[in-house]
Structure formats: structure tokens, C-alpha cells
Amino acid sequence: MAQDGRNEDTTPSVVTILSKTRLSIIIIGLWYVDRSTRTHALDLPPSAEGLPEEICCTAMDGLRPTAPEHLKGTETTLRHARLLPLRYKTHTNVYPHVRRLSLFLSAMDTTIITTSLMKISSDFHALEQASWLVTAYLPTYNSFLMLSAKLSDVFGVKTMLIICNLIFLVFSMACSGAQTMTQLIVFRAFQGIGGSGLYSLVFVAVMTLVEPEKMGIVSGIISSVFALANLLGPVLGGIITDRTTWRWIFWINGPITAASTVTLFLAMPGKSNRARLHGFDGIGGILSVCWPVPLLFALQEAGAQFEWKSGVIIGTLVAGVVLFFFFGLYEAWISRKTKIEPIFPMRFITNPAMLLLLLSMLLLGFPFYAMFIQLPQRFQGVNFTSAERAGILLLPTTLLTPLGAMLAGVIISKKCPGEYSLLAAAAMVSIGVGLMSSLPVDSQFPARTYGYQIITGFGLGLGSPAYYVLLYSSCVEKDIPVATGALNMVRTLGGAVAVAICSALHHSELDHKLATFLSPAQIEAAKDSSYYIAQLPQDIRMKLGRVFGKSYNKQFEVILGFALLNVLVVVALAFVRKKKGIFGILPERKEENEFMKKRPAKTDEEARSDVQKDAQVRDVPSHVAAGGEQDYADKISIIPPSSAEEERKMKN
């Protein structure tokens, strides 16, 4: 067996194909960017003459057109904004797709490795460290979610997205070349920093760019992309691992991330606000990154390499808890005593609607990550499937989660309260997880597993979009970026804690049960390599599989407790929002952001002159195409005309 796990029979053909397509992907991506951002030396069409300068300049920059304050308040709409030349609106045609691609890669790398854990750790003779390939990524991935969102307030979303893409690219390549398990774990941790920014900033861009009334459907789309990436990861990881070397799991990120970075640089509008750097909470940013790492290390290694009562576990556990409370106290102090804007505003805690929303998202992370990290391992350890087969068996969850997210987005966009969606989702997830904890422990794969996955997967998707819709009415608008980062952070934190708890339970169960029929040397060998398990006698393998099955059932029983707690939290959230008068409130945006350029106000005389000229271009020619996701022009209001007669005509 080769050190890197390469399959000599199948690798050459796959590597050759992927190598030939790498350059093609980059060329196609660059061509698409050039095609979409190409400028045309066209003057404004005659019908667009007389448009207010504020609106023309905004549209010319490829940004979301918006009327200045003195031009708002009537029924007139800017239908003719679509008449602007192609170059003035194409900047935003590409980067929404690129941001979805960035989110897809970031989320997929969280789980693509799950079906490869056995193969990778066996190649390095470190099966006991297998779960660290996930939990090394998750702590850094989780720690930088809120910090990267806050940094986007200073340096802009575009700059931060490009930086995070580059970090993700460099350390993906480093992972592909790792020669030891320790190297791979370290590189995965740094890869998580880049992936964290991609995940958080995509949601920040959506929350600040998309029209509030479209937030339901767009949140559904983004949530479905996130879910699909997380759940397709095990399938792709299994196929790659079984048919070629596991190193291709990381190599394939190279050309795609490179093309995404170039596209963002060329196509995405950006603006920074360096003045905010003076009030940036640097110490809070460092503390927000530091406390999760020792805490998750303690949860991961307790019962595995170290006893719960060992000095290492006690020390790291205490360090994580102390740093967490110190972070909270420091954020509370600067909120009250200084003008520095904290990384985590204390108003999130004092506001019960926001606090319960964060707590519910935290609890949702437990079953979400347990499903697509622990379940594929169960298929391999209990049913003795291949990595590829384990990914295929996960398809019901893979397909139903994004479907549930899309359906929830559509329902919420039809003005159905998001609170109902959350409650239905929490109930379905609890039922599904409870059923998963009752699976038989023999090696035969039970068909009812598909049904259990459908219930759980659909519930996980059904709840995701509602969190981002409810976020708008749970905090002030200036807090939307950092609140989005906090929401994403608590979900991945819940997932990281869930994986760590499951891993600790698994190691404890194995040590206790395997000792009844295996020698200490055999137990250590079984923990180190799946290849050793495959060589055991049939009866021993069956006993081993039953021990694994009972262990995974116990893990899902613990996850069920968190899922049921989430039902209570969602009910409390609904009551709080009802009491505060924000139950079912749809998002509303009042402030401008970096995607909207604010222009100096004109005098009343200039504004009225512009409106009179504007009356000449109210008819839209038939050749004007329908706008896309970025065409927000037909929602802009301008000032009333100078006479009642003109106002009546314009309304008609």
C-alpha cells in the first residue's frame, strides 16, 4: 500500500483526465469573466437623458441603483434604468455565482473528508487521530467566522473574500502534499481560516445586497447551496478515495479557487472604510479566535489519547472556558466604557429575540453535523461499506436538505411567518434523529435508514433560511454583518462540539466493549487501521461491527437531547417575538452599504428639473430584457412632480 493511499490501477487515468481539465476550467472561467465584464463604448441612450445624476452614476458603477433621500416618496418607478449601457450593469452579473461557488467549496471541504477518514488515517497508521482531520478544520473555521465578518466592515467584502480565497487555495495545496498526519492536521487548520471567510462573507454579501422582500427565496437558495455542499462532500470524497488517491480531495480546489479569485477581482464592486480601523476591536478579535481551540481540543481528546482526569484535558478545558468568559467580560466592558465597536455586541445577549435565535442555531448545528460526519462513518464501521458506497447511502439526506431549504425560502417569500418554518423543522429533526438512534447494529443495511434520512434531512433544510430572515427584525441594521457572522459561528460551533462529543463517546465505548473479546494489542491495532479490521476473522468482525453500531446509536441518543432542547427554544423564540410585536415581520432595509453609492443631494430646483426631464422617458421600449437577480432598478422612487395633474398622469 502506497504511503499516500494511491490506487495504482486507477490513478493514472483519473489524474490524466483531471490534469487536462484543470487548464480548461481556468480558461473557461476567465472567458466567462471577460464576457460578463466587457465594457462597451456606448453613450447613454437618448431615452435615458435627464436621469438624475445620482441614479445614473450608481448604475454606471454596476452597483445597486438607489434614489437619494430628497428623491424618495412617490409612486413613480425608475423602469428605464435598464436602458443603461451593458457595461454599467454587468459587474454584478457574475460575482453572485462566484460567491455561491466560494460557499460551495468552503462548506464541501468540511465534509468531503469524512468518507476518506479511514483511508487517510490508515495510510498514516493513525486511525485514532482520524476525527482530528475534521475537528482541526472546524475550530479555525468556526473561530474566524465572526472576525472575518467584522473585518469586512473595515476592508470591504471584496478585499476580504479575495484574501480568504488565497488562504484557502494555498493551504489546500499544502494539504495535498502532506507527508505525515501531523502536517495534514496543521494544514487543515489553516485551510479552515480561509474556508471560514468564504462561508461568512458570502452570507454577509447576501444580507447586505439582496432586497429585503427577496430575502426569503435568496436565503433558501444560499442555504440549499450550503446544505448541498455539505452533503455532497461525503459522496465526492468517497468516489475520489476509492477510485484514486485521497490527495485529489485537496488538489481539485486549486483551479476552481484560482478562477474564483480572479473573477471576484475583476467583477465584484468593492469599497473599504479604513476609518473604522481606529475603532476596531483587535483584542476582542484575538480572544474570539483563541477560546474555541483549547475547548474543542479537550472535548476531542478526552477518552481518546488522554483520560478525562489527565492534566492535559483538565488544563485545556479550563483554559477554553476561562478564555470564553474573559472574552465575554472584555466585550461587555468595551461596550459600556469605550467607543470601540465590539466583535460581539452585548446587545445580542440583552435582546432575548437575538439571544434565542443564536441559541437555536447553535442547537441546530448538533444534528446537522452529526448527520453528515458520523453517519457515513457508521455505514463503513457497522455495515462494512466502501467510502464511495457510504457517500451514496447518504444521498437521501443530500437531496432532501437543499430541497427543504428551497421550499422554506419560497414559503417565507409568500409572507408565511418564518417562526412556523423553524418550529416544523425542529420537530422533524427531533423525530428523525430519534429514529436514527434506533437503527439495528448488525451488518445488514436496513432499508428504513432511507426514510429516517428523508425526515431528518428535510427538517434540517426547512429551518435554515428562516434564521437569516428573522435576523433582520432581531437586531439593528448596522449589526447585520457581525450578526450574520455570529449566527454562522454558533452553528459551526455546535457542529464542532457535537463531533467532539461523538468522538469522545466512541472512544470510550470502544475501550470498554472491545476489551471483552480483543487483546490490548488488537484493540490498538483496530483503532489504528481499518485494513487490520478487514483482515480479522468473520465472527470477530461481526462482533466489532455490533460494538460500533451500539456506539453510534448512543451518539445519536445524545444528539437527540440537543434536538429536543431546540424545539423548546424555538417555541420560546416565537413567544418572545410575538410579545415584542415582531412575529412574522418581513425584512426591511433603511441604510445604505458598500453596494449602494451615496451621492450628494441636489437642490430642490435641480431635482424638480430632473423629474420634468424624466417624464419624457417613462415608456420602456419592447426590446428591454427582463432583469436578473441584480436588477433592482424598478423599485426606486423619485420626488413628486410639481403639479397635481402630472402626479395623476404618472400614477396612471
N, C-alpha and C positions, 0 to 999 in steps of 0.2 A: 504493500500500500504506500503510495507516494505521500510525502510529508504534507503536501497541500491538498490532499484528497482528490487528486486529478484522476479521472477515469480515462485510461489511455485509449480505450476503444472508441469512445465517442467524442472526446475533447477536440481533436484536430478539426473535424468538420464543423463543429459549433463555433469554435474560436475563429476559424476562417470566415464563416458567414458573418459573425458579429464584427470582425475586424473590417470587412469590406463595407459593412453598412454604417460604421461609425462616421466616416467621412461624408457619406451620403446624407446622414441625418443632419450634420452641421451645415452642409451646403444648402439643403432644402430649407433649414431653419433660417439661414441668413438670407436666402432668396425671398422667403415669405416676409421677413422683416423689411427688406428693401422694397418689396412690392407694396407693403402696407404703409410705409412711412415716406414713400417717394413724394417729393413736392412737385407741384405743377405751377409754372409761372403764369397764373391766371389772375386777372384783376377781379375785384368784386363784381358780380353780375349787376346789370342796371337795376334790377328789381330790389337789390339789397342796398342801394344808395339811400342814405338818410337813416340807416340804423343807428341807434345810439352807440357812441364810440365804446362805452363800457362793454356792451354786449358783443360788438364786433371783435374787439381786442381779446376778450375772453375766449370766444370761439376760435379765433385765429391761432391761439396758443394751444389748441387741442384740448382745452380744459372744459369743465362743465360750465356752460353759459349761465349767468345769473344776473338779474337786474339789481342795480344799486338801490339803496333804501328809498331814495326820492323818486324811483320809478316803479314802486310797487303799489298794488292796491286796487286794480280794476280787473275786469273780465277779459281784457284783450290778451291774446297769447302771441308769442313770437313764432308763428308757424313757418315763417320764411327763413328761419335760421339755417334750415337745411340747404339753402341756396348758396352758402359759403363755399369757396373752392375746396377741392378734395384735400389739399394739404392742411387745411385748417381744422379738419376733423378726424384725420386718420391716425393721429398719435394714439388715440385711445382704442383703436380697433384691435390691437394685438395684445397689449400687456395684460388685459383681463384673462386671456387664455394662458399667458405665460405665468401669471400668478397662480392659476389653478394647477399648472404643471409643477410649479415650485412646491405648492402644498402637497401635491400627489407624491412627489419624491420624498419630501420630509416625512410624511406620515407613513409611507410604504417602508422606509428604512427602519421604522420602529418595529415592524413585524416580519419583514421579509426574511429575517434571520431565524425566526422561531422554528421553522421546519428544518433548518440546517444546523441547529444546535448540537444534535447528536453527532452528526458527521464532522463538524469542525472540532468540537471538543475531543472526539475520539482520535482525530488525526494528531492533535497536540497532546494526547494522553492526559486530558484534564476534564473529564466528564463532570466532575464535581463543581467546576467553575463555569459550566455551560450557561447558567442563567445570568452570569455577570455580563455576557455579551448583550443582553437586553438591559439589565439594570445599570450598566456603565453608560449606556446611551440615555436612559430615561432621567437620571439625576441632573445631568448637564442640560439635557433637552428641557426639563422642567424648570431648572433654576433660571435660565436666561429668557423665558417667555415674557415675563413682566418687564425685565430690564430692557430687552430689545424694543418692546412697545413704547417704553418711556423714552428711549434714545431716539425713536422716530420723531418725537416732538421737537427734538433739537436739530438733528441732522437730516430729517426728512425720510419718508418711507422709501423713496427710490434709492438713496445712498445706502441705507441700512440693508435693503434687500440685496443689493449688489455685493456688499461686504459679506453677508451671510451666505450667499451663493458661492463666493470664492472659498470661504472657510469649509463649506460642505464639500466642495469639489476637491480641495487639497487633501483633506483627511479621508475622503472616500478612496482616493488613490493610495493613500498610506495604508489603509485597512487591507486593500487588495494585495499589498506586498508584505504584510506582516509575516514574520518568521517564527514568532512564539505567541503563546496565548496571552502573555502579559502585554506584548506590543499591540496585539489586536484589541485588547480591552482598553488600553490607553487611547489608541487612535479612535475607537468607537466613542469614547467620552468626548473627545474634541469634535468629532463629527456631529455629536449631539448639539453642540453650541451652534453650529451653522444651521442644522435642521430646526432648532428652536426658533431662530429668527425667521426662517421661511414660513413656518407654521403661524407664528404670532402676527407677523407683519401682513400676511395675506388677509387675515381676518380684520386687521386694523384698516387696511386699504378698502375693504368691502364696507366696513361700518362707517367710514368717512366719505365714501364716494357714492354709494348706491342711494337712490331716492328712498326716503323712509317708507313710502307706500309700497315699494317693491322689495322691502327688506325680507318679508316672509318667504317669497319664492326664491330670492337670491340666497338667503341663508339656507334654504333647502338644497339648492344646487351645491353650495360650498360644503355643507355638511355631508352631502352624498359623496362628493369627491373625497373628502377626508375619510369617510367610512369605507368607501370602495378601495382606497389606497391601503388602509389598514388591513382590510380583509383579503385583498388580492395578494398582499405581501407573502403570506404563507404559501399560497398556490405557486406563485412565481419562484419563491425560494426553493420549494420542493422540486419543481421541474429543473431548475438550474443545478441544484445539488445532485440530483440523481443522474442527470444527463451530461454534466460537465463538472469542472472544478467549482467549488463554492466561491472562489475568488471573483467569479463573474458577477456575483451579487453586488460587489462594490465597483467593479470596472464599468458596468453599464451606466453608472451615474455620471461618468466623465463627459462624454459627448453631449448628453442631454442637458446637464447643468451648465456646460460651457455655452451652448446655444441659448439657453435661458438668460444667462448673464448678459450676453451681447444684445439680445432682444430688449431686455429691460433698460440697458444703457441707451439704446437708440430710440426706443418708443415711449417710455414712460415719462410723464411730466413729473417734475420734482422741484421742491423748494425746501430750504432749511431755515431754521430760526436760531442762529448761533447765540443770539442774545439770551436765550433760555439756558445756555450752558452755565452762566454765572449762578443761577438758582437751582442747578441740577443736584439731586441728592446722591452724591457719589458714595458716601459711607453706607447709606441705605442700599444702594445698588450692590455693593460688595457683600453686605450681610445677607441680602436676598439670594445671593448665589451660594454663600458658604453653608448656611444651615441645613439644606436638604442632603448634602453629600454624606456627612457622618451619620445622620439619622438613617438614611437608606442603607448605608454600609452595615450598620448594626443589625437592622432587620433582615438583611440578606444573609449575612454570615453566621448569625446566631443559630446554633444547631447544625451547622454545616462544617466549617473548618474550626469554629470556636464554640465552646459551651456558653450558654446564656450567662452563667455566673463568672465567666472569664473577664480579666481586666480589660482586654481589647474591646469586648462588646459593651461592657458597662461604661468604659471611657468614651467610646464613640457615641453611644446612646445619650449619655449625659451631655456631651458636647453639642450634639444636634439639638436637643431640647433647650439647652441654655442659650445657644445662638438664636434659636427661633424666638424665644421670649425677649432676648436682648434686641432683636430686630424689631419686634412689636413695640417695645418700650421706646426705642430710638425714634421710630416713625411717629409715635404719639407725641413725643417731646418736640420734634421739629414742626409738627403740625400746629402746636399751640404756642411755641416760644419763638419761632423764626418765620421768615418769609419764604423759606425753601419749600418747593413743592415736593412732597414725599413720594417715594417709589410706590408705596401702598398707602393711599389716603385713609386716615382713620374714619372718615365719614362712611366708608364702605362697611365698617363694623357697627357704627352707631345707627345706620339706616337698616332697619330689620328686613325690608324688602330685598336690599342688595345682599345682606348677610345670608339670608336663607337661599337666595339664588346661587351664591357661591358654594354654600354647603351642599345643596342639591347636586350641583355639577361635580363636586368632589366625590360624592357617593356614587354618581353615575359612572365615574372612572373605574370603580372596582369591578363591576361585571363586564364593562366594555373591554378592558384589557385582559381580564381573565378568560374571556371567550376566545380571543384570537391569539393568545400566548400559551395558555395552559391546555386548551382543548386539542390543538394539533399534537402536543407532546403526549397527551392521553392516547390519541389514536396510535401513536408509534409505540408507546410503552405498554399499553394494555392489549391493543388489537394487533400489534406487531406489523403495522403497515409501513410502507416506504415513506420518505419525506414527501414525494410527489403525490402519493395516494392520500396522505394526511391533509395536504392542501386542497385536494379535490373534494374530500369528505366535508370540508369546511364551507363548501360553496353555498349551501342554504343560508348561512349567516352572511356570507359575502354578498349575495344578491339581494337579500331582504332588507339589510340595513340601509343601503342607499335608497332603495325603493321607499322605505318608511320615511326617510328624510325628505325625499321629493314630495311625497303625499302630504306630509305635515306642512311643508312650505306652501303648497297650493291651498290647503285648508286655511292656514293662517292668513294668507293673502286675500281670502274671501271674507275676512273680518271675523273669523271664528277665534275666540279668546285663546291665546297660547297656553293659558293655565290648564285648560282642558286637555290639550295635547300632552303636557307634562304629566298630568295625573294618569292618563291612559297608558303612557309609555312606562311610567314607574311600576304600574300594576302588571303590565305584560312582562317586563323584565323580571320581576319577582317570581311570577309563575314559571317563566322559562328556566331561570336559574335553579329554582326548587326542583323542577323536573330533571335538570341535568345532574343534580346531586344524587338522583336515584337510579342512575344507569347501572346495568349489571357489570360485574367485574371479570367475566370470562372473556376469552379471546375472540369470540364471535361478535362481529359488529352488529348491534341491534338497529333495525330499520327505524325504530321510533326516535332515534337520535336526530333524524332529519326534521321531524315535527317539532321537537324541542328547540332545535336551532332556529326554525322559522319563527316561532313565538318570541324567542329572545332577541333574534336579530331585528325583527320588525319593530319591537319595542325600543331597542337601542336607537334605531334611526328615527322613530317617531318623535322622540323627545329633543333631539339635537337642535333643530332650527329655533325652537321656542325660546331657548336660553338667550339667544342673541337678539331676538325681537323684544323680549321682556327687559333686556338690559337697558334699552333706550329710556324706558319710563322708570327705571330703578336708580338712575344717577344723573347728575347734571351733564350737559353735553360736552363740556371741556374734559370730562373724565372718561369719555368713551374709549380712547386708545388704551389708557392704562387699565380700565375696567375690562376691556376685551382681553388684554394680556393676562390679567388676574384670573379671568374665567377659564382661559385655556390652561393656565398654570395649575389651577386646582384640579382640573380633570386629569392631566397627566400625573400630578402628584398622587391622586387617588389610585391611578393605574400602577404607578411605581410602588406604592405601599402594598397594593393588592398582590403584585408579582412577588415582592419580597416576603410577604406573609405566606403566600402559597409555597414558595421555595423553602422557607423555614419549616413549615408543616411537613413538606415532602421529605426533607432530610431526616427530620425527627421520626417520621413514620417508618422510613426505610431502616434506620438504625435499630428501631425497636422490633420490627417484624422479621427482617431478614435474618437476624441472629438465631432464629428458631430452626433454620434449615441450611444456612450457609456459614462457613467458617469466616473469621475476621478477614483473612486474606481474600476470600471470594467476594465478600461484601465490598471491600475496597476496589477490587477489580471490576465488579459490576457497576460501581459508581464512576469508575474512570472511563469505561469504554462500552459502547453498545455492541461492538464487534465481539466482545467477550460474552455478552448475554446471548448473542446469536449462536455461539458455539456450545452453550450449555445443553444438557440432555432435555428432552421434550418435557418431562414431568417437572423438572426444576424451572424451566422457562414458564410453564403454566402457573406454578406457584408464585413466581416472581411477578408475572402479569397481574395476578389477583391482588398482590400487595400494592402494586402500582395503582390498580383500579380503586381500591379502598382509600388510598391516599388522595387521589383526585376527587373522589366523592366527598371526602372530608373537607377538601379545599373549597368546593362549591357550596357546601353547607355554611362555611364561614362567610363566603361572598353573599349568600342568601340573606344573612343577617344585615349586611350593609344595604342590600337592595330593599328590604322591608323598611329599614330606617328611612330610606329615601322617600318611600310612599308617605310617611308621616311628615317629613319635611316639606314635600310638595303641597300637602293639604294645608299645613301651616302657612306656606307661602301664599296660597290662594286666599286664605282668610285675611292675612296682613294686607295684601294688595286690595282686597275688597274694602277693608276698613280705611285704607288711605285714599280710596277713590280712584285707583289706577288699574282696577281689574279690567282686562280686555282692551286697555288703551293701546292704540297703534303708535308706532314710532313717529316722531316729528323732529325735524332739524331746523334750527334757527340760526346757528352760527356758520361762518364760512371756514374753509380749511384749505390745505395746500392745493387741492384740485379745483378751487374756485379763486379766481383773481379778483381782488377788491380794487376798484378804481376810484379816483377822487370824484366826489359828487359835482355835478354841473349846477349852474344856476337854474332857477325856475324858468327863465326865458329860454335858455338853451334847451332845457328838457322839453318844453312845450313845442319848440320849433322842430325838435327831433320827432315828436309824436305826429305832428302835422305831415312831415315827410313820410313817416311810417305808414300813414293811411293809404299811400299810393301803392304799397307793395303787400297789401294784406292777402291778395289772391295767390294761391300756390299753384304753379304750373303742374300739369299732369305727369311730367317726366320725373318729378321729385320722388325718389325712392323712400320706402319706409325706413325709419331709423332703427338702430340696433340698441344694444344694452346701454351704450354711452350717449345716445341721443336724448338729451334732457331739455332740448330747446323749447319743445312745445308745452312747457309748464311755466314759462316765465311771464310775469305780469309787468305792465308798464303803467304810467300815470294816466289819470282820466283826461279826456280831451277837454278843450276849452269851452265847449258848449254842450248843452243837454241834447241837442239834435244829433251831434256827432257821436255822443255816447250811445244814444239809442241805435244809431246805424251800426256802430261797432258791435253792440250786443247781438243784433240781428244777424 
